């Protein structure tokens, strides 16, 4: 049985619409972070080091009337500090082990990560579990037959 197929309790996700805080790592064109900002009343932090992408995100947030709840950080993820997130999202940002390194400061002890991964998810998970312990649930992607959404909570770095 693969480690992605294990049955684990689904981590409780904050209900969208309750005014939570979301951090989207490597926001790119705004999926999923900007879309979730438009769909909810959450405070959303979009992190991307590409200035052109950030200008696009800012314009879309303005045009959609959510700029008052969206903060765009035009910096490398490692340079952004001091944000405690209920949920951290990432899509096509980095391999899972590296992504957990980037997400951990935002997730803290009670946050949840929603990470969209592709066909290499099993291999990435094997690598990540060498350095991290976590509660993990998996949801199949409805848009990519090879894709999966990894729901990560109780993230803790293993002792070295």
C-alpha positions, -999 to +999 in steps of 0.1 A: +000+000+000+014+034-009+019+061+017-005+083-003-033+056+000-033+054+038-066+061+054-061+089+079-087+112+095-093+142+074-078+173+090-104+198+100-102+227+075-114+261+085-147+269+068-143+293+039-161+325+048-151+326+084-125+354+079-094+332+081-059+339+068-046+322+037-010+323+023-005+313-013+031+304-021+044+311-056+011+327-066+019+331-103-014+339-121-034+337-088-045+301-087-056+291-061-049+321-038-065+349-058-095+328-067-101+320-030-098+356-021-126+364-046-148+335-034-144+342+004-140+369+030-105+356+040-074+378+043-051+364+015-014+369+012+000+362-023+037+355-025+056+357-058+090+372-065+082+380-102+073+417-103+052+414-135+031+386-120+026+407-089+015+437-109-011+414-127-023+400-093-027+436-079-047+447-110-070+416-108-075+421-071-084+457-077-107+449-106-125+422-085-129+445-055-108+424-031-076+445-029-086+455+007-082+419+018-053+408-004-017+416+003+008+410-025+043+402-014+067+408-044+095+390-027+110+355-023+090+333+000+120+330+024+120+368+029+083+370+040+079+366+078+054+372+105+022+357+089+003+330+108-019+313+083-049+291+088-043+276+054-012+276+031-017+268-006+008+261-034+005+249-069+036+240-090+058+258-066+085+232-055+090+195-047+071+186-015+101+184+008+112+219-002+077+231-002+072+220+034+104+239+043+089+270+028+054+265+042+063+256+078+069+291+091+033+301+079+015+269+089+027+268+125+012+241+148-024+246+139-025+255+102-032+233+072-014+230+039-033+223+006-007+214-019-016+205-055+008+179-068+012+160-100+023+125-111+054+126-089+034+131-057+043+096-043+080+101-049+079+136-034+061+123-003+086+096+002+114+122+002+095+146+024+088+120+051+125+116+056+125+151+072+089+157+083+061+141+102+026+151+094-010+142+093-018+136+056-050+132+036-052+129-002-079+141-026-078+132-062-077+161-086-108+166-108-088+186-133-058+163-137-061+125-137-025+122-125-029+150-099-036+150-062-043+175-035-023+168-004-039+181+028-011+184+054-015+193+091+004+187+124+036+194+105+067+188+125+103+186+114+120+154+125+150+156+149+183+154+130 
